[in-house]
Amino acid sequence: MRMRLVPMLFLLHGVLAWGAYAKQIDLGLSNERPGKASPQKVQNNGLFVENPLSYYLGGDAVQNLKFVHAHMNISIPVPQLATVQEATMNLKLTPSAALDDQSWMAVYLNRQVVAQFPLKGQEGAFNQNITLPGKYFRTGYNTLRLEVSQHYTKVCEYPMAPQLWTQVDTAGSNLKIRFTPKNWVPLLSGLDSLFDKTSFSAQPVVSIFYGQEPQAGSLNALALAAQGAALRYQYLPVRMNANAISARHLEQWLTQTGAEGSAVSLWVGTATSLSLLWQDLHIPAPKGAWMGTYVWPNHPHHYIVILTGDTQEQVRQTAKIFAQPRIVLPPVSQAQITGLQLPDRQKVAQPVTSRIFGHGAFSLLATGFHTTSLTGYAPPPAGLRIWNGGWDRKAQLHLHLAYAAGMATQSALNVLVNGTLQGSIPLNQPTGGRYSNYTVTIPPTIMHPGWNTVSLQPRFIPVSNGGECKPFFMGNLWVTIYDDSIFEWEGNGVTAQQPDLATLAADGYPYTKKSLGEDMHVQVPDLQPATLSAALTLMGKIAQVGKRPYPMARLVAGVTPAPNTGIFVAPWANIPPEWRHHLQVTANHIEESFPVGRSAQDFSGILSIIRPQATGDSVVRGQMSLNADLGSLAFATTWEQDGHPLALFTAATAESLSKGMDSLVDYGPWSQLKGTLAWWTPGGKKVTSLGLDEEPFRNYGLRGGLSLWISRHPWFSLLGIAMIGLLFVLATRLALRAYSRKHHSKEF
């Protein structure tokens, strides 16, 4: 008999990154919980996952450990639903030939010493096999630390001698983990364990099942479900695989597991549309807005999360709660939603962003920079990126920092912008000091259109090093840069006239500039599973980038563009007819117009496969057409339509579009997205983009385009000015000669 408990009130713990607001949720709880699943049949040797160490370091292939004492940390994720039995690591090392027999490396796992061995410089490169006991691993992130003590002599040793180094080839080193999946009873309080940011998978797959022909409310619920799953994975790129409920699709899901030996799926729709699910689970159809999580019968490592209701609006209400990862749900397997209240959208602050074109000042915190401390003899620099949506703009960086006592007067913090030195901040007080508003001016010629890199590179020198053959004192080498430092634009410059894909990749702007995502409208031409999967994968990525859900976002279906559509995801054949002039490409043919006077270095035919025609373009243009096989590429392009930006993601077929979107949302490709056009090969890591400064006349108009072109090609510009001057002189001379002949002939 089902028991009804008194509705309980749960409050949000924490606030969303874009602002704080309260929600009140009344949950009708059920005391029914699924029985514990039977143990999964796993081979005695367990399951394995193997990756190079560079996989855990963001692709960095080589690490150099320098000086007497050095170390490197590697973060190893272990998902909640896995138990590590043992791991083996093969290290590929090359020590300096100068190292003597006092040099050693120690390996720590979560502060436990698991291995130590000598670094014999005279023997050259070698491989070292290390066993990591499973008892030292824990769920979550594990710290693997490689620490060296390096020496080249027994007396009068200089701790920072250049011959003190050991190179770790992280691409040639690997880590192999043996583990077994856990038998787990899923609860709503443990959804983060199902959508786990510490997954062994580089790109987890979330299967989403829905009823036949979902209506508008269910489509919006699917969008919210995709956002909720992606936000729980946090930074991990996620692939959404959407399908209508069928025996074939269910069988495909049940025969597949992720790298950690388990799989999870979302079931979204009204209770009526999910009728087959209740039969398979052997439970009655729930009433009202309802969510639950279960183990699939006879498949102990396949988990499902159900978001349902009696009506489309109730389904959407349930999905809104799932889309908020910071809601604290109770430790039960199912709950009935009896109330949800969102604040008035006018009361929620706009998200802070520095990516748009602005004329004011903003804190470095708005760029994603956080208060950072740099310590030690040669610490890595602190960096941030500034988006410049215009051209010919001067800027100032007002830094707030503090540095420690014990540093020599030659110590400094160098400020580099796009690789050029723009200022050097002295850290010359032996007693330490603080700067509350140290200003570094950045001239317009340094700030490029698009992304600009600011690097804060410390140069620390201790006030005393002890002297020759005396104990060496490293000193108190420390500087802290605060995120309340200010970046300020000066002057109006030239505003870009076209939107940029880089702002979408950076923080979802301009399609999420409103705090609840009211302006985020994504459209697909139909409900083909591949096209729908591509759109849901993109919406999940945008939520991850913004670090918040968009409860007011919309997902609509139809070939005719909806009035507020900002993003259109469709195969080539389904592009709306009124937008086809923006897309001058088919599977085997390209037509492109181009400005005749542009340098060949600035563009070529293939760099403008998809590009909207600029209206009112005063630049003389030519026309090019050619035949080529483009069916294997995926494309993204953007333009301004009726005063608001539009983005189009397309490929030859729905299947290639889905595969292309799966590739795009990965770490490397997504960061390469910029400009008005990008294309890539599905499954590849390279995205070719056409940036703002590569189409100056279209993006900045005639005056801004000329200014940008002249700055990039000063010698051609001088030659052009000289030619114009010469033509002016010749024209003036011819005019004077004609005038003289005309009037002198009359006098005689």
N, C-alpha and C positions, 0 to 999 in steps of 0.2 A: 504494500500500500504506500502510495506516494505521500510523503509528509511535507507539509508547508511550514516553513519557518517564517518568523516575523521578518518583513523586509528590513534590510540593513543599509546603512548609509556609509559609503566608502568615499574617501576624499582623495584627491590627487596628491601624490608625494612628489614634490619638485614642480617645476614649471617648464613650459616649452621654451626653446632657445629664442623664439621671436617675441616673447612677452608672457606675462602671467595673467591667467584668468582661471576662474573656478567653474567646475562642472558639478552637478549634483546627479547621482545615479542611484536609483533604487533597484535592487536586484532581488528577485524572488528566488531563493535558493532551494535546491533539491538535495535530499540526503542520499539519493541513489548514485552510486559510483560503480564503475566497471570492475569486475574481479581482476586479480593480477594475472597477467598473460603468462602462458606457458613458456619455458625457456626456448630461445631460438637455437636451432641446430647450427652450430658453428664448428668448423674444423678445429682439431686440437691445437693446431699452430696459430689459430686466430686469423684475423684480417690484417692486411698491411697497407700502409700509405708511405710513399717514398718521394722525397723532393730534394733538389739541391739546396744548399744553405742560402743561395742567392734568392730563392723563392721567398724566404722569410725576411729578407733585407730589401725588398722592393726592387730586385733585379741587379743590385750592385755586385759586380763580378769579382772585384779585387778589394781586399782590405789590408792596409799596412799598419802594423803595430810598431810604433816608433819609441825610441828612448829607453831608459833603464826599466821603467815600469809602465805598462800599457795594458789595456784590456778592450774587449768588444763584447757587447751583449746582443744576443739573438733571442727574440721572443717567439716561443713555440706554442701555438694554440692547441688545446685539447678540448673537444666538445663535451657538453654535459652528458651526452648519451653514450660515451665511450669510456672504457677502462683500459689504460695502457699496461701491457704486460712487460714490455721491454722495448728498448730502442738501441739501434747501433748507428754510430756515426763514423764516417770515413773522412778524415781531414787531409787536405792536400796543402802542404806547407813548404815554403822556401825561406829558410833563415839566411841572414847575412853571413858571408864567409868569414867575417871578422869575429863572430860570436865564439866564445870559449866554452869550456866544460862547466862553467857556473851558470849557464843560461838554461832556463827551464820554462815549460808551459804547464799551467794547471787548468783543468776544466771543472767548472762548477755547474750543478743543476739545482736551481732554487737554493743556492748557498751551500749545497752539499758538494764536497770534493768527490768527483767520480773518476778522475784520472790525472796523472802528472807524468811528464816525460821530458828528457833533455832535448835541447835544440842544438844539434851538432852542425855548426856552420860549415865545417870543412867537408861534410858529406853531401852537401847540396840538398835539392828538393827531395821530399819523401812523403809517403802516405802513413797516416796513423789511424788505426782502428780503435774505437772506444765503445764500450758497452755502457749504456745508461739504464740503471735498474728502474723497473716500473714503479717501485714503491716511492720514488722521489718525484714522480709526476703527479700533478693535481689538475682538476678540471679548471678551465680558464686559460690564462696565459702563464707560461712557464719561462723562466729566465735561464738561458744557457749562456754561460760566461766563459770566454777564453781569455786568460790572464797570463802575461809573460813577465819574466824577470830576465833581463838581457845584460850581458857584460862582455867586454872585450879585453879587459886587463884586471889585475888584482890590486893595483895601486894607482893613485892619481887618475882615476877614471872621471871623464866628463859625462854627466848623466844625459846630456842632450847631443851626444856625438852623432854625426850623420850615419855612421856605420852600424848603429844600433837599430835594427829593424828585422821584422819577420813578416813575410807576405802570406796572407791566407787567400787561397783561390776558392772563393765561395761557390762559384759555378761548377768547379771540378769536385767540390766536397758535397757529400749528401748525407741525409738523415733518413733512416728507415725505422718506422714505428710499427710495432706489433701490438694489436689491441683487440678487445672483444666488445661488441655492442651491449649496452645495459638493457635489462628488462625493466621497464618503467611504466608506472601508472600515470598517464597524462592528466594534469589538472590545469584549470584556467590560470592559476597563479604561476604556472611554469611554462607559459607560452614562449618565453625567451629561450627555453631549453629546446623547443622544437624548431624555432627560427633562430639558430645559434650563430652569433658573430664569430665564435671560435671554431666554426666548422672546418673539417679537414678539406672540404671542397673549395677550390679556388673560385668557382661560380656556382653556388647552390641553385637547384631547380625547385621551384614551387609549382605544383600542379593545382590548377583551379578548375573545379567542376561547377557547371551551372545548368539550369533547366533549359529545355528546348526553347529557342527564340526568346531570349530575355528581353523584357521591356525596359523603358527608360530608367525606372527605379532600380532594376537589377543591374543595369550597366553601371550606374553610379556606385552601387554597392560593390561591384567588381573592382572599380577604380580604387575605392577606399580599402578593400581587402588587400589589393596589391601594394598600396602605400603602407599599410600596417605590417605586412610581412617584410617589406624592404627596410622599413625603419628599425625593426628588431634585429635585422642583420647588420645594421649601421652602415659601415663603409664597404662591406663585401658586395661586389656586383652580383645581382640576382637575376635569374632568367625565369620569367613567368610562362607557364605552359597551360593555356586555357583551352578547355574542351567541353562540349555539351556532354551530359551524362549518357554513357553507353557502355555496354558490356565490353566492347573492344578497348575503349580508352581506359576503363577500369583495370582490365587485365594487363595492359601495358604498364600502368602505374604499379601494380602489385608485383610485377616481375623486375622492377628496377629499384635500386637503392643508391644513395649517395656514397661518397667516399667513406663516411663513418658507419656504413652498413645499415642505415635507416632511411626512411622517406616520409615526407609530410605533404598533405594536400588540404586545400581549402574547398569547402562546399558552400556555395552561395546561391540563395534563391528562396522563394516562398516554400512553405511546408508542403504545398500541393505539388510543386515542381520537383521536390526532392523525395517523392513518395517511394521510389525504388530504394533510396538510402535507408529509410526506416525499416523496410522489409529485410534488408541485408544485416542491419544492426539488431534486428528483433526488439525494437523499442517502439512505443506508440508515437505518432506525430505530435510534436510539442504545440502548445498554444501560445499565441502572442509572440512578441520579439524575444528571441531565444538564441543563446550560443552554448556550444558544448564541445568537448574534445574526447576522443575515444581511440582505442586500439582497434584496427580492423580485425575482425574474427579470423583466427588461424594464421594471422600474419603479425607476430608480436612486435615487429619493428617497423610497421607501417601505421602512421598516426594521422588522424583526421581532425580538422577543426571545422565546425559547422556554424554558419551565420544565417539565420532564417527568421521568418515571421509569417503572420497570416496575410499581410499585404506587402506591396512593394515598399511602402514607406517604412514599415516595421523592419524589413530587411535592411534598408538603408540606415535606419537608426542603430541596428545592431552592428553594422559595418563601421559606423562612425566611432563606436566605442572600441572596436578592435583596432582601428587605425590610430588610437592614442596609446602608445606603448607605456606611457607614464601613469595610466590609470592602474590602481592597485586592485586586481581582481582576487576573489576569495579562493582558497584551496579546495575547490570542488570541481567536479567534472562537467557540470552544466548549471546554467543560471538563466532565469527569465528576466528580461529587462522591462522594468515598469516605469522608468522615467529617464529622460535625458534633456538637459537644458544647456544650451550654448549661450554665451553672452551676446549682447548686441554688437554687431560687427563694428559699429562706430566707436565702441569703447576700447577696441583692441588696437594697440599701437601698430603702426606700419613696421615691417621688418627693416632693420638697419642694413644698408648695403652701400658699398662704395663703387660698385661696378658701373652704375649709370653715369652719364655725362652730368657733372655738377660744377658749380662755380664756388662752392664754399669749402669748409674744412670738416674733417671727420677724424675720429680717433683711429689708431692702428688696429684697435679691437674690431672695428668694422670690416677690416680686410681679412680677418681670421688670425691675426697675430695675437699671441698671448704673452704676458710678462715672462721674460726669459733671462736666465742667469748663465753667463759664460765663465767657466772656471778652468784653471790649469794652465800649463805652459803654452800649449798650442791648440786651443779649443776650436771646433768647427764654427763657422760664422752663423749668425742669425739672419734669416731672410724673410722677405714678404713680397707680395706682388700687388701692383697698383694698376687698376684698369683705367686707361685713357680712351674715352669715347670720342675724342676730338683731335685737333691738331693745332700746333703753334701755341702751346700753353706752357707758361712758366709755373713752377711750383716751389713750395718751401716745406721742409721737413723739420718740425719742432720736436726735439727729442728730450725725453725725461729719463734720466739714468742716474745710477749711483755706483761708485767704485770703492774698493776696499783699500785700507792702508797697507803699506808694505811694497808698493810698486815704484820702480825707478821713474825719473822724469821723462824718459824716452817712450814710456808706454802710451798707447793711443788706441782709439777706436776709429777705424777708417770706414767711411760711408761711400759705397760704390753703387751707382745707378746704371743698369745695363752694362756692367763691366767697366765703367769709367769712374775714376775717383772724383768725387764732388766735394769732399770735406774730410778733415781729420780732427777728431775731438781729442785734445790732450787729457791724459789721465796722469797728471804730473804732481799731484800733492801727496807727499809721503804719508800723510795722516789720513788719506782718503778724501772723498768729496762727493758732491752731487751737482748735477745740472738739471734745472727745472724747465728750461726752455732754450736748449742749444739749437740754433737755427742753421740749417744747411739749405742753400738756395740751389735749385736745379733749373738750368736754362731750358728754353723750349726745344733747342736742337737735340737735347738728350732724351726728353720724354717722347717715346715713339707712340704712334697710334696702336691701340690694343693693349696687350700686357706689357708691363715694365717691371723689372726685377730690382729690388733694393736689397743690398747685402751689407750687413754690419759686421765687419771683420776686425776682431781684436788683435792687438800686438802687445803682449804682456812681457815685461822685463822685471824680474825681482830687484828690489833695492840693493840686495847683497847676495852674492852667490858663494860666499865663504872664501874664495880665493883659490889659488893653485894648490893642489894636494891637501886641501882642507875639506871638512864636511860641507856638502852642498846644501844650501837652503833654498827650497823652491819659492818660498815667499807666499804671501796671501794674495793670490792672483784671482780677482773676482770683479765682474761688472754685471749689473742687472739693468736691463732695458724694460721700461714699463709700457704696458699696452694703452695707457692714456696719453701717450705721445700723439702729436697731431700732424696730419698731412693736409696741406692747404693748397688749393689751386689759386693762381693769380692770373687775372685777365680772362677774357671770354674765349679767345681762340676761335677755331672753326668747328662747328658741331657736325658730327657725322649725320648724313642724311638717310642712312640705311641701318636697319638693325644688325646685330652681330650674333652669330651662334656661340661665341665665347661667353657671352653673358648668360646664356641658357645653361652652358656647361658649368659655369662658376657658381651660380646661386639661383638658377631658375628664372631669373629676370629676362624678359619683361613679362612673362606669362604668369608670374606669381608675385607681382609687386604689391598686391593687396594681401593683407595678413592671413585671411582665411581661404585664399585661393579662388575668390569669386571670378577672376578673369582667366582662370586656367580651364579652357575648354578644348578638349582633345576630341577629334572626330575621325572615325573610320568609315569607309564607304559601305561596308557590309559586315556581317558577323562570321566571316571565315575564321576558323580557329587560329590560323597562322597570323592573320592581320590583327586580330584581337590580342593575341599574345604579344605581338610587337608593341602595340599601344600600351598595354599594361606594364610591360618591361620598362618602357620609357617613363611612364608615370611613377613607377616605383623608384627609378633613378633620380628623377627630379625631386621627389620627397627626400631621398637620402642627401642630395646636394643641399637642399634647404634646411635639413635637420629638423623638419617638422611636417606634420600631415596637413593636407589642404581639404578640410571637410566640405567646403563649398565647391570643389572642383567637379567638372562635368565630363562624362564620356558619352558621346552621342554617335549614332550610326546613320548614314545616308550619303548618297552621292552629291546631292546639292549642298553646298556649304551653308552651315548654320550661321546666323548673324554674328555671333560672338566667338566663332572658332578661331583659336590662336595656333593650334598645332594640327596638322592633317597627316595621317599615317595611312598610306595606300600604295598598292602596286601601280605601275605606270598606266595600265589600262583603265584604272578607276579614278584618275585625276579629273577633277571637275572641268568641263569644257571651257569655262571662262578663265581657267588658270593655265590652259595649255600653252599660251604664248609665253608664260614664264618658264616653261620646260621644253627646251628645244632639243630633245633627245628621245630616241627610240632604242630598241634593242640593237639596231645595227646602223643608225644614222645620226649624225650631229649637224646641226645648223647653228652658226654663231655669228653675231655681229660684234665688231670690235673697233676701238678708236685707232685710226690709221697712224697717228703721230706717236703712239706709245712705244717705248723701247721694247725690243724683243726680250729683254731680261725681265720685264715686268709681267709679261703674260705670254702665253702661247695658246694654240687652239685647244689643247686638251685641258687647259686651266679654266676654261669657261664652258664646260659641257652643259651645266645648268646655270643659267643666270637670267634674272628678270631684266627686261629692257628698261632702261632709265628714261623717264619722261622728261621732255624739255632739254635733252642732252645737246649742248652746243658744240660738242666735239665731232669732227668729221669721222664717219664710221665706214668700215668695209664689211663685207659679208663672206663667210667661209662655210663650206659644207664638205663633209667627208663621210665615208662609210667605215665602220669599225664594229667589232663585236663587244658590246658593252653590257651584255646580259648577265655577266658575273659580278657586276659592281652594285653597291648600294650608295644612295646619295642623300644628302641633307642640304637644303637651301632655304634662304629666308629673304623676305622683301616686305615692304610696307604697303598695306592695302587699306585704302579709305581711312588713313590716319592711324592705323594700329598695325603692329607687326604680325606677320604670319610666318610659320615655319612648316616646311614640307619634308617628310621623310619617305623615301620611295625606293623601289627596286623593280626588277623586271617581273617577278612573281611574288605572291604572298609568302611562299616558303623562303625565297631568298631574302625578302624583307625581314622576316622573323629572324633568320640566321644573322643577317646584317645588324639588326638591333642588338642581338645577344653579344656580338663582337664589339659594338660601339660602346656599350655601357661598362666594359671592362676598364681597368685602371688606366692603362696607357692610351688607348684610342680615345676615351672620353676627354682626357686632358688635351688632346690635339685638336679638338673641335673648335673652329674659329671662323671668322669672316662671314661672307655671304654664301659660300659654297664649300662643301666638303664631300669627298667620296672615298670609299674604302672597299676592300675585298672581304666579304663575309668569312670569318675565321682568321683573318689576318690581324696584325698589330699596328699597321701603318695607316694613318688617315692623312690624306692630302687635302689641304685647306687653302682657300683663297682669302687672305686677310684684308683688313681695311686699307692698309697702305699699298696693297697690290692692285687696287682699283680706285685710285685717288679721285678721278673725275666723277665717277658714279657716286662715291660715298661722301665727297666733300664739295661737289659742285665745281664750277670752272675756276673760281678764285682759289678755293682751298686746294683743289687738285693741282693747280699750277704751283702753288706754294710748296706742297709736299713733293711734287716732281722735281722742282728746282733744288730743294734741299737734298734730295737723294742723288741728283746728277748735276753738281755745280759746274763741271767743266762743259758739259753739253749746254747748260744754261748760259754760261759765258759766251760760248760759241754762237748760240742762238741770238743773244743780245748783240754780239758783234755783227752778225749777219743782218739783223734788223737795222742796226745803225748804218751799215754799209748801204743797204737798200734805201734807207731814208736819205742818205747823202746823194746817192745816184738819182733818186727820184727828184730831189730838190734841184740838183744840177740840170737835169733834163727839163724841168719846169721853167727854170730861169733862162735856159737857152731858148726854149720855145717862146717865152715871153719877150726876150731880147730880139729874136728874129722878127716877130710879129710887129713890134713897135718900131724897130729901126728900119724895116722895109717901108713903112708908111712915111718916115721922114725923108727918105731918099726917093 
